[in-house]
């Protein structure tokens, strides 16, 4: 049950357990004919011990005149699964079954159970950190006027703030700080963009950008215009930054968005791998991805004056199309969803070809 649970919680979809073949030698030992479990018995074990029940199929097959058992574990879209008796959550790490870590649990809940990390309370925050001009702008565009009477209720009901049950103090949520605070790095230091200019091999220059999400994108564009060659299609990097800010995994408290610019490549590295959808984008040789951070998305499209998020979902096309004037450069654009590093990377052509 523990191994089935671990495979069901792992990324990559369908998994298998093969019983009757030795792990290292691949020797076909076969099953003990006197102690065979029926499919019904195995199904009963998994159903009774895993929460929620995990969909499996059990096949007994003949191989070299010996019987082996193949247990197929399906992705039931109800992750994370746990062992009922102990309450433990397991995952596969290579060929080993291990207990899931906090970060893995958060991502699994967020990905599969509509868990919204944006509305989690930030205990050490204070409502004074909010830029009330931005808050009022948001509600104004929703056709709502903030007043002293309705402000407290509206901020809490929209998930921008929360009320401490013991002290009755107003605190900020993670999303409230990300979107509406200019000084949110005090409470959430992981909300940064680091731009490293490596075009000069003898000297690296790095710039750290913080603030509310929209201002961070604007600041990044200004810096990039100053360090990129005039011919470089800056829109490809800005589009990548838009996606990184919107879809990064903000529960990674020790990771930031990083941009590396060199003559060989431009890399935009965003914490958290993207949530893969079921349909591949054949035209751009990449997967379609399900949206993360929908709470942020709604706030940003409401506040953004440039409509940069309106056509979101076509970001890969826009990044590729920035290089349509040069087929060789366009073919160097790559999208890497790394399970091992738990990052999403956009790799673009370097700046050398523009000089």
N, C-alpha and C positions, 0 to 999 in steps of 0.2 A: 504493500500500500504506500509506503514511504517513497519508493522509487517511482511508482506511477504518479504520485503527487508531484514529485520533483520534475518529472518530464513534462507534465501538464502545465506547470508554472513557468517552464523555460520558453524562451522566444524561439520562433522558427516553425511553429505550427505542429503538425503531426509527428509523433515519436513512436519508438518501438522498444519492447523488451523481448529478447529472444532467450528462452530457457532451454538448456540442453546442449549448449555449445560453450566450451571454456573460453574465458575472456582473452587471455594472452596467446594461447597456443592455437585457438580456433578449432581445437579437437572436438569432433562431434561425439559427445558422450551419450546423448539421448536422454529420455525421461525414464524414471523408475516406473515400470508398468504396473507395479502393485500399489503405487501411491499417487495415481493421477488425479488431479482435480478436474472436475467438469467445468465447462464454460460457465454454467450457472453458479457454481461454487465460487469461482474467481470473481464473477460479477458481483456476487453477494458480499465478498470481502471488501471490494473497492467501494461499493455503494454504502456499506455500513461504517466504513472507517474513514472515508474522505468526505470533506464538507466544502462546497456542495459536491454531489456525486459527479464523478468524472466519466464521460462517455468512452468506453473501450470496446474492442472486439477481440475475441480469443479464437485463434486457429491452431489446431493440432495437425501438423503436416509430417509426411514421411521424407526422410533425407538419409540416403545410404542405408536403407533398411532399419533406420532408427526414427523414433518419433521425437519431434521437437515442438515446443509451444511458442507461438508468436502472439504477443499481446500488443495490439495497436492502440495507442493513446491519442485521442482526438482533442483538438482545441475547442473546448466547450464555451468559450467566450464568457466565462464566469470566474476568471482569475481574480485574486490568488486563491488557490485551493489549500486546505490545511488538513492535518490529521486530527480527527475528531477527539480521540482520547486525550492527547497531549496539548492540542491547540497549536502545534508547531507547523510552520510553513517551510517547505523544502524546495530546493532548486538544484539543477545539474550544473556542475562546473567541470567541463570536460567529461571525464569518465567517473566522476565522483558525485555522490549525493551530499548536499550540504544544506545547512539552515539558511534561510533567506535573511539578508541584512536589511536594516531599516530603510536604506535608500531603495532597495529593490522592491520592498513592500509598498512604499509610497508610490513608486512609478506604476506598479501593478494595479493598485487601487485606482489611481488617477486614470490609467489607460482603459480599465475594464469596468469600473463600477461608477462612472460619472462623479468621481471624487474630485472636487475643485480645490486645488491648493491655493488659489488666489484669495479665497475668502478665509483662510486660516488667520487667526489673530497673531499679531506681533506684540508680545507681552510688554516689551520695553519701549514701545512706541508711545506717541502722544499726538492728540488730534491737532496740536499746533504745528506739526510737521507738514500738514496738508496745505497746498497752495489753493486757497479758497476761490481765487479767480478762475482756476481751471475747473474746480468743482462746480461753480455757478455756471460756467460755460457749458459743461456737460448737461446739466439739468435744463438749461435754457434751450439747448438744441433738442431736448426731449419734450419741449413745450411746458416745462415746469419751472415755476419761480420759487427759489429758496427764500424762506422767511425764518425769522427767529422761532416761529411756532412749529413749522414742519421740518426744519433742518435736521434735527437730531434723529427723527423717525426716518427721513429719506436716506440719510447717510448709512444708517444701520440696515435698513431694508434692502438697499442695493448692494450691500456687502463691502462698502468702502470703509466703514468703521464697525466696531462691535462694542457692547457695553459689558464691562467687567462685572460679573454677578455679585462679587463681594464688595468692591469699592464703589461700584456704579460709575466708575470713570470711563470716559470715551477713549478707546484705543483704535489704532489703525489695523487694517488687514494687510496682508502681503500685497494684494492687488491694489488696494487703496494707496499704498506708498509707491508702488511701481509707476502708477499712472499719474498720481496727483501730488507727489512730493518732489521738490527740487533738491532736498537734502536727505534722500532715503538711504544713502550709503552708510549713515550713522547706525541704522538698524539692520539693513540688509546689504552688507559689503559685497556680496556676490553679484550685485547689479552693477556691473562695470563693463566697459568695452576698452580693450587694450589694443592700440594700433602700433605695430612695430615696423619701422622702416629699415629694411635690410638691403636697400639698393646700393648703398656704399659699403663695400665689404670690409672696410677698415673701421667703420663707425656705425653702430646701431643706435637708433633713436626710438624711444617708446613714449607714447602719450596715453594717459588714463582718462577716460571719459565717464562721468557719472551724472545723475540727475533723473528727472522723469523721463519715461521712455521716448516720447516724441522729441524732447530736447536732445537726447543722446544721439538720435539718428541725425538731427540737424547739425550738431557739433561734429559728428563723424564726417559728414559730407564736406564741411568747410576744411577740415584737416586733410582729407583725401585730395581735395582740389589743389592744396598747397604742395603736396609731396608727389603726386602722380604726374607723369609726362602729359602734356596737353592732348596728345592723340589717344591716350588710353580711354576706353569706354567706361567711365566711372559709374554709369548706371548699373553695370553688372555687379559691382561691389555693393552699391547702395541697396539694390534689390536683395542681395544676400544678407545684408545687415538687417533689413526689414524682416526677413524670414527668421533670422536668428533671434532678434528681440521678441518677436511674436511667439515663436514656437519652442524656444529653449526650455530646458527643464530647470525651473527656478528653485527646486528643492535641493539642487546641488549647491551646498553652502560654501564649498571651497573651490568653485570653478567659475570662470568668467568667459565672456565672448572674446575671442582673440583674433586679430587680423594681422597676418604676416605678409609684407610686401617686399618682394625681391625681383631681381632681373629674370630669374628662372620661373617663378610661380607667385601667384597671389592666393593665399589660403585664408578662408573664413571658417573658423572652428567654433562650433556652438555646443554647449553642454547638453547632453541627453540625446540619444538616438531618436530619430523621428518614428512615429507610430505608423507602420506600414499598412496601407489599405489592401484591398483584394484585387485591385486592377493595376496592371502595369501600363506605363506610358511608353508605348513602343516607339513613338516618334523621337523621344529624347532619351531613350535607353535607360529608364529609371522607373521606380515604383511611384504610384500615387500614394499620398500619405494622408492619414486622418489628422484633423486639426486638434492641437493641444492648446490649452489656455483660451478657451472660447470667451470666458469672462473678460479677459484682456482685449480680445479681438473686438468685442462689442463696444468697449470704452474707447478704443483707439480710432475705430472708424467713425465714431461720433465726434471726437475731438479734432481729428486731423483735417486741416484746411486744404491740404494738397491732394486728398483722395488717393493717397499712395497704397492704401489697403483695400480699396473697393474691389479691384480685380484680383484679390488674393486667391491663390489656387492655380494661377498661371505663372508663378514665379520662375519655374524652371524654363519655361518658354522665353520669358523676357531676358533671363540671364544668357541663354544661348543666342538669342537674337541680337544681343549687343555686339556679337562678333560675326554677324552674317556677311560683313564686307570682306572677311578673310576666312575661307573654309578651313585652312590649316589651323588657324587659331581656334575656330569654333569646335573643332574636333578634340581640342585639348581641354575643353570644359568638362569637369567630372563632378559627380555628386556621390559622396561616400557616406553611407549610413553604417557606422562602425559599432557592432555589438560589443566587441572586445574593449574598445576605448570608451564606449557609451557616449559617443559624440556624433554630430552630423557635420560633415565638412563639404565646403564648396571649393574646388580647386580650379583656378582660372589661369590663363597664360600669364607669364611674367611680363615685366615692363621693358625688357631688352629690345623686343621687336619694334617698339614705338620710337626708338632713338635713331 
